[in-house]
Every structure is written in structure tokens, then in C-alpha cells.
Amino acid sequence: MRESFQMREGDMEEEDRLRDALKFANACGALTVMERGAIPALPSREAVLNAMLKLVT
């Protein structure tokens, strides 16, 4: 049986939060692969946010 898709209250906000989380994770991954090592290469939250700002501007 095929169900129809219906938007519920709050779905757009949830989707926006998910998109933001995925953008942050993508930036984190991009910065991580530019350094050597695994754990030592993980960027700080501030470094990720700064990198994201540089890409937008």
C-alpha cells in the first residue's frame, strides 16, 4: 500500500535543523581530511564555524 506524503507542523523546522547539521558535518569532514591523523585532525567547533563563514562570504 502506498501512503501519501503530508507535511506536518514542525517538519520544515526539523528539516532545516537536519540540513544545518549535515552542512556542519560536511565542513568538519572536509577540515579533518586536510590534516594528518584521525583524532588529532578533528577540528574544533570554532574552526568549523569559521570555515563555513569563509565559504559563504
C-alpha distance matrix in Angstrom:
0.0 3.8 6.5 9.8 12.9 15.7 19.1 20.7 24.4 25.8 23.2 25.8 28.5 26.4 25.6 29.4 30.4 28.2 29.6 33.1 32.6 31.5 34.5 36.8 35.5 35.9 39.4 40.2 39.2 41.2 44.3 43.9 44.1 47.2 49.2 50.2 48.8 45.6 46.3 49.5 47.6 45.1 46.0 46.6 44.5 47.3 47.5 43.8 44.0 47.2 45.7 42.7 45.3 47.3 44.3 43.5 47.2
3.8 0.0 3.8 6.6 9.5 12.7 16.1 18.1 21.8 23.2 20.4 22.7 25.6 23.8 22.7 26.3 27.7 25.5 26.7 30.2 30.0 28.8 31.6 34.1 33.1 33.3 36.8 37.8 36.9 38.7 41.8 41.8 41.9 44.9 47.0 48.3 47.1 44.0 44.7 47.7 45.6 43.1 43.8 44.4 42.1 44.8 44.9 41.2 41.3 44.4 42.8 39.8 42.2 44.2 41.1 40.3 43.8
6.5 3.8 0.0 3.8 6.5 9.2 12.7 14.4 18.2 19.7 17.1 19.6 22.5 20.8 20.0 23.7 25.0 23.2 24.6 28.0 28.0 27.2 29.9 32.3 31.5 32.1 35.4 36.4 35.9 37.7 40.7 40.7 41.2 44.1 46.2 47.6 46.4 43.2 43.6 46.6 44.5 41.8 42.2 42.6 40.1 42.7 43.1 39.4 39.2 42.4 41.1 38.0 40.2 42.4 39.6 38.5 42.0
9.8 6.6 3.8 0.0 3.8 6.4 10.0 12.4 16.1 17.9 15.3 17.3 20.5 19.4 18.4 21.8 23.6 22.1 23.2 26.6 27.1 26.3 28.7 31.3 31.0 31.3 34.4 35.8 35.5 37.1 40.0 40.4 41.0 43.7 45.9 47.6 46.6 43.5 43.9 46.6 44.4 41.6 41.7 41.9 39.2 41.6 42.1 38.4 37.9 41.0 39.8 36.4 38.4 40.7 37.8 36.4 39.8
12.9 9.5 6.5 3.8 0.0 3.8 6.7 9.5 13.1 14.5 11.7 13.6 16.8 15.7 14.7 18.1 19.9 18.6 19.6 22.9 23.6 22.9 25.3 27.9 27.7 28.1 31.1 32.5 32.4 34.0 36.8 37.4 38.1 40.7 42.9 44.8 43.9 40.7 41.0 43.6 41.4 38.5 38.4 38.5 35.7 38.0 38.6 34.9 34.3 37.4 36.3 32.9 34.8 37.1 34.3 32.9 36.3
15.7 12.7 9.2 6.4 3.8 0.0 3.8 6.3 9.9 11.9 9.7 11.8 14.9 14.4 14.0 17.1 19.0 18.4 19.5 22.5 23.4 23.4 25.5 27.9 28.2 28.9 31.6 33.0 33.4 34.9 37.5 38.2 39.2 41.7 43.8 45.9 45.0 41.8 41.8 44.2 42.1 39.0 38.6 38.4 35.4 37.5 38.4 34.8 33.8 37.0 36.2 32.7 34.3 36.9 34.4 32.6 35.8
19.1 16.1 12.7 10.0 6.7 3.8 0.0 3.8 6.8 8.5 6.3 8.1 11.3 11.3 11.0 13.8 15.8 15.7 16.8 19.6 20.7 21.1 23.0 25.2 25.9 26.7 29.1 30.6 31.3 32.8 35.2 36.1 37.4 39.6 41.7 43.9 43.1 40.0 39.7 42.0 39.9 36.7 36.1 35.6 32.4 34.4 35.5 31.9 30.7 33.9 33.3 29.8 31.2 34.0 31.6 29.6 32.8
20.7 18.1 14.4 12.4 9.5 6.3 3.8 0.0 3.8 6.1 5.6 8.4 10.4 10.4 11.5 14.0 15.4 15.8 17.6 19.8 20.7 21.7 23.7 25.5 26.2 27.6 29.8 31.0 32.0 33.7 35.8 36.6 38.2 40.4 42.2 44.4 43.4 40.1 39.5 41.9 40.0 36.6 36.0 35.2 31.9 33.9 35.4 32.0 30.7 34.0 33.8 30.3 31.7 34.7 32.7 30.7 33.8
24.4 21.8 18.2 16.1 13.1 9.9 6.8 3.8 0.0 3.8 5.7 7.7 8.7 9.7 11.5 13.2 14.4 15.7 17.5 19.0 20.2 21.7 23.5 24.9 26.1 27.7 29.5 30.6 32.0 33.7 35.4 36.4 38.3 40.3 42.1 44.3 43.4 40.2 39.3 41.4 39.6 36.2 35.2 34.0 30.6 32.4 34.2 31.0 29.3 32.6 32.9 29.4 30.4 33.6 31.9 29.7 32.6
25.8 23.2 19.7 17.9 14.5 11.9 8.5 6.1 3.8 0.0 3.8 5.5 5.3 6.2 8.6 10.0 10.7 12.3 14.3 15.5 16.6 18.4 20.1 21.3 22.6 24.4 26.0 27.1 28.6 30.4 31.9 32.9 34.9 36.9 38.5 40.8 39.9 36.7 35.7 37.8 36.0 32.5 31.5 30.3 26.8 28.7 30.5 27.3 25.7 29.0 29.3 25.9 27.0 30.3 28.8 26.7 29.7
23.2 20.4 17.1 15.3 11.7 9.7 6.3 5.6 5.7 3.8 0.0 3.8 5.5 5.1 6.1 8.6 9.9 10.4 12.2 14.2 15.3 16.4 18.3 20.0 20.9 22.3 24.4 25.6 26.7 28.4 30.3 31.2 32.9 35.1 36.9 39.1 38.3 35.1 34.5 36.7 34.7 31.3 30.5 29.8 26.5 28.5 29.9 26.5 25.2 28.5 28.3 24.9 26.3 29.3 27.4 25.6 28.8
25.8 22.7 19.6 17.3 13.6 11.8 8.1 8.4 7.7 5.5 3.8 0.0 3.8 5.4 5.0 6.1 8.7 9.8 10.4 12.3 14.2 15.2 16.4 18.4 19.8 20.9 22.6 24.2 25.6 26.8 28.7 30.1 31.7 33.5 35.6 38.1 37.6 34.6 34.1 35.9 33.7 30.5 29.3 28.5 25.1 26.7 28.0 24.6 23.0 26.1 25.9 22.3 23.5 26.5 24.5 22.4 25.5
28.5 25.6 22.5 20.5 16.8 14.9 11.3 10.4 8.7 5.3 5.5 3.8 0.0 3.8 5.4 5.1 6.3 8.6 9.9 10.6 12.4 14.3 15.4 16.6 18.4 20.0 21.3 22.6 24.4 25.8 27.3 28.6 30.6 32.3 34.1 36.6 36.0 33.0 32.1 33.8 31.8 28.4 27.1 25.9 22.4 24.0 25.7 22.5 20.7 23.9 24.2 20.7 21.8 25.1 23.6 21.5 24.5
26.4 23.8 20.8 19.4 15.7 14.4 11.3 10.4 9.7 6.2 5.1 5.4 3.8 0.0 3.8 5.4 5.1 6.2 8.6 9.9 10.6 12.3 14.3 15.4 16.5 18.3 20.1 21.0 22.5 24.4 25.9 26.8 28.8 30.8 32.5 34.7 33.8 30.6 29.8 31.9 30.0 26.5 25.7 24.8 21.5 23.6 25.1 21.8 20.6 24.1 24.0 20.8 22.4 25.6 23.9 22.4 25.7
25.6 22.7 20.0 18.4 14.7 14.0 11.0 11.5 11.5 8.6 6.1 5.0 5.4 3.8 0.0 3.8 5.4 5.0 6.1 8.6 9.8 10.5 12.3 14.2 15.2 16.3 18.4 19.8 20.9 22.4 24.4 25.5 27.1 29.1 31.1 33.4 32.8 29.8 29.5 31.4 29.2 26.0 25.1 24.7 21.6 23.6 24.5 20.9 19.9 23.2 22.6 19.2 21.0 23.8 21.8 20.3 23.7
29.4 26.3 23.7 21.8 18.1 17.1 13.8 14.0 13.2 10.0 8.6 6.1 5.1 5.4 3.8 0.0 3.8 5.4 5.1 6.2 8.6 9.9 10.6 12.4 14.2 15.3 16.6 18.3 19.9 21.1 22.7 24.3 26.1 27.7 29.7 32.4 32.0 29.2 28.7 30.2 27.9 24.7 23.3 22.6 19.3 20.8 21.9 18.5 17.0 20.1 19.9 16.3 17.7 20.8 19.0 17.2 20.4
30.4 27.7 25.0 23.6 19.9 19.0 15.8 15.4 14.4 10.7 9.9 8.7 6.3 5.1 5.4 3.8 0.0 3.8 5.5 5.1 6.2 8.6 9.9 10.6 12.3 14.2 15.5 16.4 18.3 20.0 21.3 22.4 24.6 26.3 27.9 30.4 29.7 26.8 25.9 27.6 25.6 22.2 20.9 20.0 16.7 18.6 20.0 16.7 15.4 18.9 19.0 15.8 17.5 20.7 19.3 18.0 21.3
28.2 25.5 23.2 22.1 18.6 18.4 15.7 15.8 15.7 12.3 10.4 9.8 8.6 6.2 5.0 5.4 3.8 0.0 3.8 5.4 5.1 6.2 8.6 9.9 10.5 12.2 14.3 15.2 16.3 18.3 20.0 20.8 22.6 24.8 26.5 28.7 28.0 24.9 24.4 26.4 24.3 21.0 20.4 20.0 17.1 19.5 20.3 16.7 16.2 19.7 19.1 16.1 18.5 21.2 19.4 18.6 22.2
29.6 26.7 24.6 23.2 19.6 19.5 16.8 17.6 17.5 14.3 12.2 10.4 9.9 8.6 6.1 5.1 5.5 3.8 0.0 3.8 5.4 5.1 6.2 8.6 9.8 10.4 12.3 14.1 15.2 16.4 18.5 19.8 21.3 23.1 25.3 27.9 27.6 24.9 24.7 26.4 23.8 20.8 19.8 19.8 16.9 18.8 19.1 15.4 14.8 17.9 16.8 13.6 15.9 18.4 16.2 15.3 19.0
33.1 30.2 28.0 26.6 22.9 22.5 19.6 19.8 19.0 15.5 14.2 12.3 10.6 9.9 8.6 6.2 5.1 5.4 3.8 0.0 3.8 5.5 5.1 6.2 8.6 9.9 10.7 12.3 14.3 15.4 16.7 18.3 20.4 21.8 23.6 26.4 26.2 23.6 23.0 24.3 21.9 18.7 17.2 16.7 13.6 15.3 15.9 12.4 11.3 14.6 14.2 10.9 13.1 16.0 14.4 13.5 17.0
32.6 30.0 28.0 27.1 23.6 23.4 20.7 20.7 20.2 16.6 15.3 14.2 12.4 10.6 9.8 8.6 6.2 5.1 5.4 3.8 0.0 3.8 5.5 5.1 6.1 8.6 10.0 10.4 12.2 14.2 15.4 16.3 18.5 20.4 21.9 24.3 23.6 20.7 20.1 21.7 19.6 16.2 15.3 15.0 12.2 14.7 15.3 11.8 11.7 15.3 14.7 12.2 14.9 17.6 16.2 16.1 19.5
31.5 28.8 27.2 26.3 22.9 23.4 21.1 21.7 21.7 18.4 16.4 15.2 14.3 12.3 10.5 9.9 8.6 6.2 5.1 5.5 3.8 0.0 3.8 5.4 5.0 6.0 8.6 9.7 10.4 12.2 14.2 15.1 16.6 18.7 20.7 23.0 22.6 19.8 19.9 21.6 19.0 16.2 15.6 16.2 14.0 16.4 16.1 12.4 12.9 16.0 14.5 12.1 15.3 17.3 15.2 15.6 19.2
34.5 31.6 29.9 28.7 25.3 25.5 23.0 23.7 23.5 20.1 18.3 16.4 15.4 14.3 12.3 10.6 9.9 8.6 6.2 5.1 5.5 3.8 0.0 3.8 5.5 5.1 6.2 8.6 9.9 10.5 12.4 14.2 15.7 17.2 19.4 22.2 22.4 20.1 20.2 21.3 18.4 15.7 14.5 15.1 12.8 14.4 13.8 10.0 10.2 12.9 11.2 8.5 11.6 13.5 11.5 11.8 15.5
36.8 34.1 32.3 31.3 27.9 27.9 25.2 25.5 24.9 21.3 20.0 18.4 16.6 15.4 14.2 12.4 10.6 9.9 8.6 6.2 5.1 5.4 3.8 0.0 3.8 5.4 5.2 6.1 8.6 9.9 10.7 12.2 14.5 15.9 17.5 20.3 20.2 17.8 17.3 18.3 15.7 12.7 11.2 11.4 9.1 11.1 10.8 7.1 7.7 10.9 9.8 7.8 11.1 13.2 12.1 12.9 16.1
35.5 33.1 31.5 31.0 27.7 28.2 25.9 26.2 26.1 22.6 20.9 19.8 18.4 16.5 15.2 14.2 12.3 10.5 9.8 8.6 6.1 5.0 5.5 3.8 0.0 3.8 5.5 5.0 6.1 8.6 9.9 10.4 12.4 14.6 16.0 18.3 17.8 15.1 15.1 16.6 14.1 11.2 10.9 11.9 10.5 13.2 12.4 8.9 10.7 13.6 12.0 10.7 14.3 15.9 14.5 15.8 19.2
35.9 33.3 32.1 31.3 28.1 28.9 26.7 27.6 27.7 24.4 22.3 20.9 20.0 18.3 16.3 15.3 14.2 12.2 10.4 9.9 8.6 6.0 5.1 5.4 3.8 0.0 3.8 5.4 5.1 6.2 8.7 9.8 10.9 12.9 15.1 17.7 17.8 15.7 16.4 17.6 14.4 12.3 11.9 13.7 12.6 14.6 13.0 9.5 11.4 13.6 11.0 9.8 13.6 14.4 12.4 14.1 17.5
39.4 36.8 35.4 34.4 31.1 31.6 29.1 29.8 29.5 26.0 24.4 22.6 21.3 20.1 18.4 16.6 15.5 14.3 12.3 10.7 10.0 8.6 6.2 5.2 5.5 3.8 0.0 3.8 5.4 5.0 6.2 8.5 10.2 11.1 13.4 16.4 17.1 15.4 15.8 16.2 12.9 10.9 9.5 11.2 10.3 11.6 9.5 6.2 8.4 10.0 7.3 6.7 10.5 11.1 9.8 12.0 14.9
40.2 37.8 36.4 35.8 32.5 33.0 30.6 31.0 30.6 27.1 25.6 24.2 22.6 21.0 19.8 18.3 16.4 15.2 14.1 12.3 10.4 9.7 8.6 6.1 5.0 5.4 3.8 0.0 3.8 5.5 5.3 6.1 8.8 10.3 11.5 14.1 14.2 12.2 12.1 12.8 9.8 7.4 6.5 8.6 8.4 10.6 8.6 5.8 9.1 10.9 9.0 9.4 12.9 13.7 13.1 15.3 18.0
39.2 36.9 35.9 35.5 32.4 33.4 31.3 32.0 32.0 28.6 26.7 25.6 24.4 22.5 20.9 19.9 18.3 16.3 15.2 14.3 12.2 10.4 9.9 8.6 6.1 5.1 5.4 3.8 0.0 3.8 5.5 5.0 6.3 8.8 10.5 12.7 12.7 10.7 11.8 12.9 9.7 8.2 8.8 11.6 12.1 14.2 11.9 9.4 12.6 14.1 11.5 12.0 15.7 15.9 14.6 17.2 20.0
41.2 38.7 37.7 37.1 34.0 34.9 32.8 33.7 33.7 30.4 28.4 26.8 25.8 24.4 22.4 21.1 20.0 18.3 16.4 15.4 14.2 12.2 10.5 9.9 8.6 6.2 5.0 5.5 3.8 0.0 3.8 5.5 5.6 6.8 9.6 12.5 13.6 12.6 14.0 14.2 10.5 10.0 9.7 12.7 13.3 14.5 11.5 9.3 12.4 12.9 9.7 10.6 14.1 13.5 12.1 15.1 17.7
44.3 41.8 40.7 40.0 36.8 37.5 35.2 35.8 35.4 31.9 30.3 28.7 27.3 25.9 24.4 22.7 21.3 20.0 18.5 16.7 15.4 14.2 12.4 10.7 9.9 8.7 6.2 5.3 5.5 3.8 0.0 3.8 5.6 5.4 7.3 10.6 11.9 11.3 12.2 11.6 7.9 7.6 6.6 9.9 11.1 11.9 8.6 7.5 11.0 11.0 8.3 10.4 13.4 12.7 12.5 15.7 17.7
43.9 41.8 40.7 40.4 37.4 38.2 36.1 36.6 36.4 32.9 31.2 30.1 28.6 26.8 25.5 24.3 22.4 20.8 19.8 18.3 16.3 15.1 14.2 12.2 10.4 9.8 8.5 6.1 5.0 5.5 3.8 0.0 3.8 5.4 5.7 8.1 8.6 7.6 8.8 8.8 5.1 5.3 6.4 10.1 12.1 13.6 10.7 9.8 13.6 14.1 11.8 13.7 16.9 16.5 16.2 19.2 21.4
44.1 41.9 41.2 41.0 38.1 39.2 37.4 38.2 38.3 34.9 32.9 31.7 30.6 28.8 27.1 26.1 24.6 22.6 21.3 20.4 18.5 16.6 15.7 14.5 12.4 10.9 10.2 8.8 6.3 5.6 5.6 3.8 0.0 3.8 5.5 7.4 8.6 8.5 11.0 11.0 7.5 8.8 10.1 13.9 15.7 17.1 13.9 12.8 16.4 16.7 13.8 15.6 18.8 17.8 17.0 20.3 22.5
47.2 44.9 44.1 43.7 40.7 41.7 39.6 40.4 40.3 36.9 35.1 33.5 32.3 30.8 29.1 27.7 26.3 24.8 23.1 21.8 20.4 18.7 17.2 15.9 14.6 12.9 11.1 10.3 8.8 6.8 5.4 5.4 3.8 0.0 3.8 7.0 9.6 10.6 12.6 11.4 7.9 9.9 10.2 13.8 15.9 16.4 12.8 12.6 16.0 15.4 12.5 15.1 17.8 16.2 15.9 19.5 21.0
49.2 47.0 46.2 45.9 42.9 43.8 41.7 42.2 42.1 38.5 36.9 35.6 34.1 32.5 31.1 29.7 27.9 26.5 25.3 23.6 21.9 20.7 19.4 17.5 16.0 15.1 13.4 11.5 10.5 9.6 7.3 5.7 5.5 3.8 0.0 3.8 6.6 8.3 10.0 8.2 5.2 8.4 9.4 12.9 15.8 16.4 13.1 13.6 17.2 16.6 14.4 17.2 19.8 18.5 18.8 22.2 23.7
50.2 48.3 47.6 47.6 44.8 45.9 43.9 44.4 44.3 40.8 39.1 38.1 36.6 34.7 33.4 32.4 30.4 28.7 27.9 26.4 24.3 23.0 22.2 20.3 18.3 17.7 16.4 14.1 12.7 12.5 10.6 8.1 7.4 7.0 3.8 0.0 3.8 6.9 9.2 7.5 6.0 9.7 11.7 15.2 18.3 19.3 16.2 16.8 20.5 20.1 18.1 20.8 23.5 22.3 22.5 25.9 27.4
48.8 47.1 46.4 46.6 43.9 45.0 43.1 43.4 43.4 39.9 38.3 37.6 36.0 33.8 32.8 32.0 29.7 28.0 27.6 26.2 23.6 22.6 22.4 20.2 17.8 17.8 17.1 14.2 12.7 13.6 11.9 8.6 8.6 9.6 6.6 3.8 0.0 3.8 6.3 5.8 5.6 8.7 11.7 14.9 18.0 19.6 17.0 17.4 21.1 21.4 19.6 22.0 24.9 24.2 24.3 27.6 29.4
45.6 44.0 43.2 43.5 40.7 41.8 40.0 40.1 40.2 36.7 35.1 34.6 33.0 30.6 29.8 29.2 26.8 24.9 24.9 23.6 20.7 19.8 20.1 17.8 15.1 15.7 15.4 12.2 10.7 12.6 11.3 7.6 8.5 10.6 8.3 6.9 3.8 0.0 3.8 5.6 5.4 6.8 10.4 13.4 16.1 18.4 16.2 16.0 19.7 20.6 19.0 20.9 24.0 23.8 23.7 26.7 28.9
46.3 44.7 43.6 43.9 41.0 41.8 39.7 39.5 39.3 35.7 34.5 34.1 32.1 29.8 29.5 28.7 25.9 24.4 24.7 23.0 20.1 19.9 20.2 17.3 15.1 16.4 15.8 12.1 11.8 14.0 12.2 8.8 11.0 12.6 10.0 9.2 6.3 3.8 0.0 3.8 5.4 5.4 9.0 11.2 14.1 16.4 14.9 15.1 18.6 19.7 18.7 20.6 23.5 23.8 24.1 26.8 28.9
49.5 47.7 46.6 46.6 43.6 44.2 42.0 41.9 41.4 37.8 36.7 35.9 33.8 31.9 31.4 30.2 27.6 26.4 26.4 24.3 21.7 21.6 21.3 18.3 16.6 17.6 16.2 12.8 12.9 14.2 11.6 8.8 11.0 11.4 8.2 7.5 5.8 5.6 3.8 0.0 3.8 5.6 8.2 10.4 13.9 15.4 13.5 14.6 18.1 18.5 17.7 20.2 22.7 22.6 23.4 26.2 27.9
47.6 45.6 44.5 44.4 41.4 42.1 39.9 40.0 39.6 36.0 34.7 33.7 31.8 30.0 29.2 27.9 25.6 24.3 23.8 21.9 19.6 19.0 18.4 15.7 14.1 14.4 12.9 9.8 9.7 10.5 7.9 5.1 7.5 7.9 5.2 6.0 5.6 5.4 5.4 3.8 0.0 3.8 6.1 9.4 12.6 14.0 11.5 12.0 15.7 16.0 14.7 17.1 19.8 19.5 20.0 23.0 24.7
45.1 43.1 41.8 41.6 38.5 39.0 36.7 36.6 36.2 32.5 31.3 30.5 28.4 26.5 26.0 24.7 22.2 21.0 20.8 18.7 16.2 16.2 15.7 12.7 11.2 12.3 10.9 7.4 8.2 10.0 7.6 5.3 8.8 9.9 8.4 9.7 8.7 6.8 5.4 5.6 3.8 0.0 3.8 6.7 9.4 11.6 9.7 9.6 13.2 14.3 13.4 15.2 18.1 18.4 18.9 21.5 23.5
46.0 43.8 42.2 41.7 38.4 38.6 36.1 36.0 35.2 31.5 30.5 29.3 27.1 25.7 25.1 23.3 20.9 20.4 19.8 17.2 15.3 15.6 14.5 11.2 10.9 11.9 9.5 6.5 8.8 9.7 6.6 6.4 10.1 10.2 9.4 11.7 11.7 10.4 9.0 8.2 6.1 3.8 0.0 3.8 6.6 8.0 5.9 6.4 9.9 10.7 10.2 12.3 14.8 15.2 16.1 18.6 20.3
46.6 44.4 42.6 41.9 38.5 38.4 35.6 35.2 34.0 30.3 29.8 28.5 25.9 24.8 24.7 22.6 20.0 20.0 19.8 16.7 15.0 16.2 15.1 11.4 11.9 13.7 11.2 8.6 11.6 12.7 9.9 10.1 13.9 13.8 12.9 15.2 14.9 13.4 11.2 10.4 9.4 6.7 3.8 0.0 3.8 5.3 5.1 6.4 8.7 9.9 10.7 12.5 14.4 15.5 16.9 18.8 20.4
44.5 42.1 40.1 39.2 35.7 35.4 32.4 31.9 30.6 26.8 26.5 25.1 22.4 21.5 21.6 19.3 16.7 17.1 16.9 13.6 12.2 14.0 12.8 9.1 10.5 12.6 10.3 8.4 12.1 13.3 11.1 12.1 15.7 15.9 15.8 18.3 18.0 16.1 14.1 13.9 12.6 9.4 6.6 3.8 0.0 3.8 5.5 5.2 6.2 8.6 10.0 10.6 12.4 14.4 15.6 16.8 18.6
47.3 44.8 42.7 41.6 38.0 37.5 34.4 33.9 32.4 28.7 28.5 26.7 24.0 23.6 23.6 20.8 18.6 19.5 18.8 15.3 14.7 16.4 14.4 11.1 13.2 14.6 11.6 10.6 14.2 14.5 11.9 13.6 17.1 16.4 16.4 19.3 19.6 18.4 16.4 15.4 14.0 11.6 8.0 5.3 3.8 0.0 3.8 5.5 5.1 6.1 8.6 9.8 10.5 12.3 14.4 15.5 16.6
47.5 44.9 43.1 42.1 38.6 38.4 35.5 35.4 34.2 30.5 29.9 28.0 25.7 25.1 24.5 21.9 20.0 20.3 19.1 15.9 15.3 16.1 13.8 10.8 12.4 13.0 9.5 8.6 11.9 11.5 8.6 10.7 13.9 12.8 13.1 16.2 17.0 16.2 14.9 13.5 11.5 9.7 5.9 5.1 5.5 3.8 0.0 3.8 5.5 5.1 6.2 8.6 9.9 10.6 12.5 14.5 15.6
43.8 41.2 39.4 38.4 34.9 34.8 31.9 32.0 31.0 27.3 26.5 24.6 22.5 21.8 20.9 18.5 16.7 16.7 15.4 12.4 11.8 12.4 10.0 7.1 8.9 9.5 6.2 5.8 9.4 9.3 7.5 9.8 12.8 12.6 13.6 16.8 17.4 16.0 15.1 14.6 12.0 9.6 6.4 6.4 5.2 5.5 3.8 0.0 3.8 5.4 5.1 6.2 8.7 9.9 10.8 12.6 14.5
44.0 41.3 39.2 37.9 34.3 33.8 30.7 30.7 29.3 25.7 25.2 23.0 20.7 20.6 19.9 17.0 15.4 16.2 14.8 11.3 11.7 12.9 10.2 7.7 10.7 11.4 8.4 9.1 12.6 12.4 11.0 13.6 16.4 16.0 17.2 20.5 21.1 19.7 18.6 18.1 15.7 13.2 9.9 8.7 6.2 5.1 5.5 3.8 0.0 3.8 5.4 5.0 6.2 8.7 10.0 10.7 12.5
47.2 44.4 42.4 41.0 37.4 37.0 33.9 34.0 32.6 29.0 28.5 26.1 23.9 24.1 23.2 20.1 18.9 19.7 17.9 14.6 15.3 16.0 12.9 10.9 13.6 13.6 10.0 10.9 14.1 12.9 11.0 14.1 16.7 15.4 16.6 20.1 21.4 20.6 19.7 18.5 16.0 14.3 10.7 9.9 8.6 6.1 5.1 5.4 3.8 0.0 3.8 5.4 5.1 6.3 8.8 10.0 10.7
45.7 42.8 41.1 39.8 36.3 36.2 33.3 33.8 32.9 29.3 28.3 25.9 24.2 24.0 22.6 19.9 19.0 19.1 16.8 14.2 14.7 14.5 11.2 9.8 12.0 11.0 7.3 9.0 11.5 9.7 8.3 11.8 13.8 12.5 14.4 18.1 19.6 19.0 18.7 17.7 14.7 13.4 10.2 10.7 10.0 8.6 6.2 5.1 5.4 3.8 0.0 3.8 5.4 5.1 6.4 8.9 10.2
42.7 39.8 38.0 36.4 32.9 32.7 29.8 30.3 29.4 25.9 24.9 22.3 20.7 20.8 19.2 16.3 15.8 16.1 13.6 10.9 12.2 12.1 8.5 7.8 10.7 9.8 6.7 9.4 12.0 10.6 10.4 13.7 15.6 15.1 17.2 20.8 22.0 20.9 20.6 20.2 17.1 15.2 12.3 12.5 10.6 9.8 8.6 6.2 5.0 5.4 3.8 0.0 3.8 5.4 5.2 6.4 8.9
45.3 42.2 40.2 38.4 34.8 34.3 31.2 31.7 30.4 27.0 26.3 23.5 21.8 22.4 21.0 17.7 17.5 18.5 15.9 13.1 14.9 15.3 11.6 11.1 14.3 13.6 10.5 12.9 15.7 14.1 13.4 16.9 18.8 17.8 19.8 23.5 24.9 24.0 23.5 22.7 19.8 18.1 14.8 14.4 12.4 10.5 9.9 8.7 6.2 5.1 5.4 3.8 0.0 3.8 5.4 5.2 6.3
47.3 44.2 42.4 40.7 37.1 36.9 34.0 34.7 33.6 30.3 29.3 26.5 25.1 25.6 23.8 20.8 20.7 21.2 18.4 16.0 17.6 17.3 13.5 13.2 15.9 14.4 11.1 13.7 15.9 13.5 12.7 16.5 17.8 16.2 18.5 22.3 24.2 23.8 23.8 22.6 19.5 18.4 15.2 15.5 14.4 12.3 10.6 9.9 8.7 6.3 5.1 5.4 3.8 0.0 3.8 5.5 5.4
44.3 41.1 39.6 37.8 34.3 34.4 31.6 32.7 31.9 28.8 27.4 24.5 23.6 23.9 21.8 19.0 19.3 19.4 16.2 14.4 16.2 15.2 11.5 12.1 14.5 12.4 9.8 13.1 14.6 12.1 12.5 16.2 17.0 15.9 18.8 22.5 24.3 23.7 24.1 23.4 20.0 18.9 16.1 16.9 15.6 14.4 12.5 10.8 10.0 8.8 6.4 5.2 5.4 3.8 0.0 3.8 5.7
43.5 40.3 38.5 36.4 32.9 32.6 29.6 30.7 29.7 26.7 25.6 22.4 21.5 22.4 20.3 17.2 18.0 18.6 15.3 13.5 16.1 15.6 11.8 12.9 15.8 14.1 12.0 15.3 17.2 15.1 15.7 19.2 20.3 19.5 22.2 25.9 27.6 26.7 26.8 26.2 23.0 21.5 18.6 18.8 16.8 15.5 14.5 12.6 10.7 10.0 8.9 6.4 5.2 5.5 3.8 0.0 3.8
47.2 43.8 42.0 39.8 36.3 35.8 32.8 33.8 32.6 29.7 28.8 25.5 24.5 25.7 23.7 20.4 21.3 22.2 19.0 17.0 19.5 19.2 15.5 16.1 19.2 17.5 14.9 18.0 20.0 17.7 17.7 21.4 22.5 21.0 23.7 27.4 29.4 28.9 28.9 27.9 24.7 23.5 20.3 20.4 18.6 16.6 15.6 14.5 12.5 10.7 10.2 8.9 6.3 5.4 5.7 3.8 0.0
